[in-house]
Amino acid sequence: MDDQAYDEQNKADFERNTEILSEGIIKISSDKSLKPTIAELSRITSIHRNTIRQRGWPLQRLEAIKDNRRIEALAHKVKAEKKQDPVSILAQRLEKSRLEVLYWFNQFQDAESSFHSMEKRCKSLIESRDFYMGLANERQVKIRELEMENSKARRALEMVINSNSENKI
């Protein structure tokens, strides 16, 4: 084969691949279950991803399909929101706000109840501490008095023992 035959064969392959790519892009654009990606186009057309990337125009068409799908999704969302009348939308928002206020009111009630119970507990602990501190102070005074009596009794006992031992001599 000479160069002209190769050129004709390459041109025919190029045209055939272009036609296959165009059909694949049409299929992707018409079927929303197919993702507009190079990998999906490659799977549908059996043309390698690098070949598709080198062409350039399929990438642009796939991006256009992605953009169109995003726009359609937004339009569908806006259309769904427009179907509801403003009164029902406001009523839904009011109900959500009411539920949130109720939630935070309950949280406040729980916190307030917890605060009061902790405050009572703290007061009883303070009273208990004061009582036992007073009791401890009284007992320390009593211990000191008993120690003084004990020391007086020991001294008296020593004096008696000393006087008895002197009388025996």
C-alpha positions in Angstrom: 0.0 0.0 0.0 1.2 3.4 -0.7 0.8 6.6 1.3 -2.3 7.7 -0.5 -4.0 4.4 0.4 -3.1 4.9 4.1 -4.4 8.4 4.0 -7.7 7.3 2.5 -8.0 4.5 5.1 -7.2 6.9 8.0 -9.7 9.4 6.6 -12.4 6.7 6.3 -11.7 5.6 9.9 -11.8 9.2 11.1 -15.2 9.8 9.5 -16.5 6.5 10.8 -15.3 7.3 14.4 -16.8 10.8 14.1 -20.2 9.3 13.1 -20.0 6.8 16.0 -19.1 9.5 18.5 -22.0 11.7 17.2 -24.4 8.8 17.7 -23.0 8.2 21.2 -23.4 11.8 22.2 -27.0 11.9 20.9 -27.7 8.7 22.9 -26.2 10.2 26.1 -28.1 13.5 25.6 -31.4 11.7 25.1 -31.0 9.1 27.9 -30.7 10.7 31.3 -29.6 7.5 33.0 -26.4 7.7 31.0 -23.7 9.9 32.6 -22.2 12.6 30.3 -18.6 11.4 30.8 -15.8 10.4 28.6 -15.8 6.9 30.2 -19.5 6.4 29.4 -19.1 7.7 25.9 -16.1 5.3 25.5 -18.2 2.4 26.8 -21.1 3.1 24.4 -19.0 3.7 21.3 -16.1 1.3 22.0 -13.7 4.1 21.1 -10.7 4.6 23.5 -11.0 7.5 26.0 -7.7 9.0 24.7 -9.1 9.1 21.2 -12.1 11.0 22.4 -10.0 13.4 24.4 -7.8 14.1 21.4 -10.8 15.1 19.3 -11.8 17.9 21.7 -15.4 18.5 20.4 -16.9 15.5 22.2 -15.6 17.0 25.5 -17.3 20.3 24.7 -20.6 18.5 23.8 -20.4 16.4 27.0 -19.9 19.6 29.1 -22.9 21.2 27.3 -25.0 18.1 28.2 -23.9 18.4 31.8 -24.7 22.1 31.9 -28.1 21.4 30.3 -28.9 18.7 32.9 -27.9 21.1 35.7 -30.1 23.8 34.3 -33.0 21.4 33.9 -32.6 20.2 37.5 -32.7 23.8 38.8 -35.7 24.6 36.6 -37.5 21.5 37.9 -36.7 22.5 41.5 -37.9 26.1 40.9 -41.0 24.8 39.2 -41.8 22.5 42.1 -41.4 25.4 44.5 -43.6 27.6 42.4 -46.4 25.0 42.4 -46.9 25.6 46.1 -48.7 28.7 47.0 -47.0 31.3 49.2 -49.4 30.8 52.0 -48.6 27.1 52.4 -44.9 27.9 52.2 -45.3 30.5 54.9 -47.4 28.1 57.0 -44.7 25.4 56.7 -42.1 27.9 57.8 -44.3 29.0 60.7 -44.8 25.4 61.8 -41.0 24.8 61.7 -40.4 28.0 63.7 -43.0 26.9 66.2 -41.4 23.5 66.6 -38.0 25.1 67.1 -39.3 27.5 69.7 -40.9 24.6 71.5 -37.7 22.7 71.4 -35.7 25.6 72.8 -38.4 26.3 75.5 -38.1 22.6 76.6 -34.3 22.9 76.7 -34.6 26.0 78.9 -37.1 24.3 81.2 -34.8 21.3 81.6 -31.8 23.6 82.3 -33.8 25.7 84.8 -35.0 22.5 86.6 -31.4 21.2 86.7 -30.2 24.5 88.0 -32.7 24.6 90.9 -32.0 21.0 91.9 -28.3 21.7 91.9 -28.8 24.8 93.9 -30.8 22.9 96.5 -28.1 20.2 96.6 -25.4 22.9 97.0 -27.3 24.5 99.9 -27.7 21.2 101.7 -24.0 20.4 101.2 -23.1 23.8 102.6 -25.4 23.3 105.6 -24.0 19.8 106.2 -20.4 21.1 105.9 -21.1 23.9 108.4 -22.7 21.4 110.8 -19.8 19.0 110.7 -17.2 21.8 110.9 -18.9 23.0 114.1 -19.1 19.5 115.5 -15.4 19.0 114.7 -14.5 22.3 116.4 -16.5 21.3 119.5 -14.8 18.0 119.7 -11.4 19.5 119.3 -12.1 21.8 122.2 -13.4 18.8 124.2 -10.2 16.9 123.3 -8.0 19.8 124.5 -9.9 19.9 127.8 -9.6 16.2 128.3 -5.9 16.4 127.5 -5.4 19.1 130.1 -7.3 17.1 132.7 -5.2 14.0 131.8 -2.0 16.0 132.2 -3.2 17.3 135.6 -4.1 13.8 136.7 -0.7 12.5 135.6 1.1 15.3 137.5 -1.0 14.5 140.6 -0.3 10.8 140.2 3.4 11.5 139.9 3.3 13.7 143.0 1.6 10.9 145.0 4.1 8.3 143.7 7.0 10.6 144.6 5.6 11.3 148.1 5.0 7.6 148.7 8.5 6.7 147.6 10.0 9.4 149.9 7.9 8.1 152.9 9.2 4.5 152.3 12.8 5.6 152.5 
